[in-house]
């Protein structure tokens, strides 16, 4: 049986660092930016970041400047 997907819903991806654990984050990309949610609560709230905000976050994360 083929599973259909609602194309209005983001395509969520679990962090590869989770190692199969349940307590991790999931991210999704759409036309307006990036979304971040708790994998334990997929129907709960999520955070939205514009493309610029997400790029800046990754830059600071890469350069260890989040402190």
VOGU-3710 file (C-alpha; in Angstrom, 3 decimals, decimal comma):
1> xxxxxxxxxx> 0,000/0,000/0,000  1,353/3,415/-0,916  1,385/6,058/1,758  0,178/9,469/0,644  1,613/12,629/2,069  -0,155/15,935/2,589  2,042/18,361/0,652  0,900/21,228/2,861  2,688/19,555/5,778  6,466/19,936/6,088
11> xxxxxxxxxx> 8,655/16,894/5,479  10,269/16,421/8,910  13,758/14,917/9,321  15,119/13,564/12,597  18,630/14,526/13,620  21,246/11,961/12,593  22,877/12,520/16,002  19,881/10,985/17,768  21,130/7,447/17,175  17,544/6,226/17,095
21> xxxxxxxxxx> 16,725/7,756/20,483  13,361/9,378/21,064  14,610/12,611/22,625  15,873/14,657/19,736  14,840/17,408/17,380  13,390/17,284/13,897  13,763/19,910/11,183  11,749/20,678/8,091  12,321/23,092/5,225  9,626/25,000/3,369
31> xxxxxxxxxx> 9,379/28,067/1,152  9,486/30,468/4,117  12,403/28,947/6,020  13,142/26,186/8,506  11,028/24,636/11,251  12,275/22,904/14,380  10,264/20,652/16,719  10,622/18,164/19,562  10,430/14,611/18,194  8,629/13,451/21,356
41> xxxxxxxxxx> 5,801/15,908/20,663  5,305/16,031/16,874  1,835/17,578/17,184  3,039/20,253/19,583  4,444/23,688/18,832  7,455/24,248/16,628  9,860/27,107/16,043  10,123/28,822/12,675  13,302/30,438/11,388  13,728/32,470/8,213
51> xxxxxxxxxx> 16,447/31,377/5,811  18,695/34,180/7,104  18,110/33,266/10,759  18,816/29,580/10,070  21,998/30,367/8,124  23,229/32,627/10,935  22,446/29,942/13,521  24,419/27,314/11,582  27,319/29,735/11,098  27,522/30,427/14,837
61> xxxxxxx> 27,100/26,757/15,652  29,922/25,823/13,291  32,204/28,442/14,827  31,157/27,566/18,412  29,766/31,061/19,093  26,428/30,190/20,684  27,491/30,757/24,292
//
